[in-house]
């Protein structure tokens, strides 16, 4: 995979924003999950979807 490609960073940043919105919909901190998503990417999405229910 070519990590120097600008599209890679745009996609990774977009995923971090999606994860922040997903976290907020599950009553979690969007900012914290955005920051977690930057290094973890799809693994953070997996954690959000599987570990946290939508209930407070």
MIZASE-701177 format. One record per residue: x, y, z of N, C-alpha, C in turn; residue number from 1; chain; residue in three letters. Coordinates in pm, 1 decimal, always signed. Example, Ala and Ser with C-alpha at 12.3 -4.5 7.8 and 13.67 -1.06 7.14 Angstrom:
2
{{+1319.0; -569.0; +780.0}; {+1230.0; -450.0; +780.0}; {+1320.0; -330.0; +780.0}; 1; 'A'; 'Ala'}
{{+1285.0; -225.0; +708.0}; {+1367.0; -106.0; +714.0}; {+1290.0; +3.0; +787.0}; 2; 'A'; 'Ser'}
end
This chain:
56
{{+84.6; -117.8; +0.0}; {+0.0; +0.0; +0.0}; {+88.7; +123.4; +0.0}; 1; 'A'; 'Unk'}
{{+50.0; +221.5; -78.9}; {+127.0; +345.0; -92.3}; {+75.3; +448.9; +7.1}; 2; 'A'; 'Unk'}
{{+145.1; +462.3; +120.5}; {+100.2; +555.0; +224.3}; {+131.2; +700.7; +191.4}; 3; 'A'; 'Unk'}
{{+208.6; +725.9; +86.8}; {+238.8; +863.4; +49.1}; {+129.6; +922.8; -39.4}; 4; 'A'; 'Unk'}
{{+31.9; +842.0; -77.8}; {-77.8; +886.4; -162.1}; {-172.9; +974.6; -80.4}; 5; 'A'; 'Unk'}
{{-204.2; +1096.6; -127.5}; {-291.1; +1186.6; -50.0}; {-431.2; +1130.8; -25.3}; 6; 'A'; 'Unk'}
{{-481.4; +1048.2; -116.5}; {-615.3; +991.7; -97.8}; {-621.8; +902.0; +25.8}; 7; 'A'; 'Unk'}
{{-511.3; +839.7; +59.5}; {-506.1; +754.4; +178.6}; {-536.4; +837.8; +303.6}; 8; 'A'; 'Unk'}
{{-475.6; +954.6; +314.3}; {-496.5; +1039.8; +431.3}; {-636.1; +1099.5; +434.0}; 9; 'A'; 'Unk'}
{{-690.2; +1131.5; +318.7}; {-827.2; +1183.9; +311.9}; {-925.0; +1076.5; +358.8}; 10; 'A'; 'Unk'}
{{-907.1; +953.8; +313.8}; {-994.6; +843.8; +354.0}; {-984.6; +814.9; +502.5}; 11; 'A'; 'Unk'}
{{-862.3; +816.7; +555.4}; {-841.5; +789.7; +697.5}; {-904.6; +899.9; +782.5}; 12; 'A'; 'Unk'}
{{-891.2; +1025.1; +739.0}; {-953.0; +1136.8; +810.6}; {-1104.9; +1131.5; +804.5}; 13; 'A'; 'Unk'}
{{-1157.2; +1091.3; +689.8}; {-1301.6; +1077.0; +676.0}; {-1354.0; +968.4; +769.1}; 14; 'A'; 'Unk'}
{{-1283.1; +858.4; +778.0}; {-1323.0; +751.1; +869.2}; {-1321.3; +800.1; +1014.1}; 15; 'A'; 'Unk'}
{{-1222.2; +880.9; +1050.7}; {-1217.2; +935.8; +1186.8}; {-1338.4; +1024.5; +1214.0}; 16; 'A'; 'Unk'}
{{-1381.0; +1103.2; +1114.8}; {-1500.2; +1187.1; +1132.2}; {-1626.4; +1102.3; +1144.3}; 17; 'A'; 'Unk'}
{{-1636.0; +998.5; +1064.0}; {-1750.8; +907.6; +1072.7}; {-1754.8; +842.0; +1210.0}; 18; 'A'; 'Unk'}
{{-1640.2; +800.1; +1260.1}; {-1634.2; +738.0; +1392.7}; {-1674.9; +835.9; +1501.9}; 19; 'A'; 'Unk'}
{{-1638.3; +963.1; +1486.6}; {-1679.0; +1063.7; +1585.2}; {-1831.1; +1077.8; +1587.8}; 20; 'A'; 'Unk'}
{{-1892.3; +1081.0; +1470.6}; {-2039.4; +1088.1; +1464.1}; {-2104.9; +964.0; +1520.3}; 21; 'A'; 'Unk'}
{{-2047.9; +849.1; +1490.0}; {-2100.2; +722.6; +1543.4}; {-2089.3; +720.1; +1695.3}; 22; 'A'; 'Unk'}
{{-1977.8; +767.2; +1747.9}; {-1959.1; +770.8; +1893.2}; {-2061.6; +862.9; +1958.3}; 23; 'A'; 'Unk'}
{{-2086.3; +977.9; +1898.8}; {-2183.8; +1070.1; +1954.9}; {-2323.7; +1011.0; +1952.4}; 24; 'A'; 'Unk'}
{{-2355.0; +933.0; +1850.8}; {-2486.7; +870.1; +1846.0}; {-2501.7; +762.6; +1952.8}; 25; 'A'; 'Unk'}
{{-2389.1; +716.1; +2006.2}; {-2391.1; +615.8; +2113.2}; {-2357.7; +679.3; +2248.9}; 26; 'A'; 'Unk'}
{{-2376.1; +810.4; +2258.0}; {-2353.7; +886.4; +2382.0}; {-2210.2; +874.8; +2433.0}; 27; 'A'; 'Unk'}
{{-2115.3; +878.6; +2340.7}; {-1972.9; +880.9; +2374.5}; {-1914.4; +1012.6; +2324.8}; 28; 'A'; 'Unk'}
{{-1795.2; +1045.8; +2369.2}; {-1730.1; +1169.2; +2327.4}; {-1680.7; +1158.0; +2183.1}; 29; 'A'; 'Unk'}
{{-1733.3; +1244.0; +2096.0}; {-1690.9; +1243.8; +1957.2}; {-1545.6; +1283.0; +1940.4}; 30; 'A'; 'Unk'}
{{-1500.2; +1380.8; +2019.0}; {-1361.3; +1426.4; +2008.6}; {-1263.5; +1316.2; +2047.9}; 31; 'A'; 'Unk'}
{{-1292.0; +1249.8; +2157.3}; {-1202.1; +1143.1; +2202.3}; {-1197.0; +1031.0; +2099.5}; 32; 'A'; 'Unk'}
{{-1312.0; +992.5; +2045.7}; {-1314.2; +885.3; +1946.5}; {-1254.5; +929.3; +1814.4}; 33; 'A'; 'Unk'}
{{-1263.0; +1057.2; +1781.2}; {-1193.4; +1107.1; +1662.8}; {-1043.6; +1088.8; +1680.4}; 34; 'A'; 'Unk'}
{{-992.9; +1126.3; +1797.8}; {-849.7; +1113.6; +1824.2}; {-805.8; +966.6; +1831.1}; 35; 'A'; 'Unk'}
{{-890.2; +881.0; +1886.6}; {-859.9; +738.1; +1890.3}; {-857.8; +681.0; +1748.6}; 36; 'A'; 'Unk'}
{{-947.0; +730.3; +1664.7}; {-960.0; +678.3; +1528.8}; {-842.1; +715.2; +1439.2}; 37; 'A'; 'Unk'}
{{-773.6; +823.1; +1470.2}; {-660.9; +861.3; +1385.4}; {-553.4; +752.3; +1382.0}; 38; 'A'; 'Unk'}
{{-511.0; +697.9; +1495.5}; {-412.0; +589.7; +1485.4}; {-474.7; +452.0; +1460.8}; 39; 'A'; 'Unk'}
{{-597.4; +430.0; +1507.0}; {-655.7; +295.6; +1499.2}; {-742.3; +271.1; +1375.9}; 40; 'A'; 'Unk'}
{{-799.1; +377.5; +1320.3}; {-878.6; +366.0; +1198.3}; {-992.6; +267.0; +1207.7}; 41; 'A'; 'Unk'}
{{-994.1; +165.1; +1121.0}; {-1105.6; +70.5; +1116.0}; {-1122.7; -10.5; +1245.5}; 42; 'A'; 'Unk'}
{{-1016.4; -26.9; +1320.3}; {-1027.3; -99.8; +1447.1}; {-1111.1; -21.1; +1547.4}; 43; 'A'; 'Unk'}
{{-1101.7; +111.9; +1543.9}; {-1186.1; +194.6; +1630.0}; {-1332.6; +180.7; +1589.9}; 44; 'A'; 'Unk'}
{{-1359.5; +171.1; +1460.1}; {-1496.9; +150.0; +1413.6}; {-1549.6; +18.2; +1466.4}; 45; 'A'; 'Unk'}
{{-1468.6; -84.4; +1458.3}; {-1508.1; -215.2; +1508.6}; {-1539.6; -209.2; +1658.0}; 46; 'A'; 'Unk'}
{{-1457.3; -139.4; +1734.6}; {-1483.3; -125.4; +1878.3}; {-1614.6; -51.5; +1904.6}; 47; 'A'; 'Unk'}
{{-1636.9; +56.4; +1831.7}; {-1760.1; +133.5; +1851.1}; {-1884.4; +51.9; +1818.5}; 48; 'A'; 'Unk'}
{{-1878.2; -24.3; +1713.2}; {-1995.0; -100.0; +1669.2}; {-2021.7; -219.3; +1759.5}; 49; 'A'; 'Unk'}
{{-1918.1; -286.4; +1806.1}; {-1937.7; -410.7; +1880.6}; {-1945.2; -392.4; +2032.1}; 50; 'A'; 'Unk'}
{{-1874.8; -296.5; +2087.4}; {-1866.7; -287.4; +2234.0}; {-1971.0; -196.7; +2299.1}; 51; 'A'; 'Unk'}
{{-2018.1; -96.7; +2226.3}; {-2104.0; +1.9; +2290.1}; {-2244.4; -3.5; +2232.4}; 52; 'A'; 'Unk'}
{{-2341.0; -11.9; +2321.7}; {-2480.3; -5.2; +2277.3}; {-2520.4; +141.1; +2267.6}; 53; 'A'; 'Unk'}
{{-2636.3; +168.2; +2211.5}; {-2683.9; +305.0; +2196.5}; {-2742.9; +361.5; +2323.4}; 54; 'A'; 'Unk'}
{{-2752.3; +281.0; +2428.1}; {-2812.6; +326.2; +2554.2}; {-2710.3; +395.0; +2642.1}; 55; 'A'; 'Unk'}
{{-2756.7; +493.6; +2717.7}; {-2667.8; +567.2; +2808.9}; {-2651.7; +492.2; +2938.8}; 56; 'A'; 'Unk'}
end
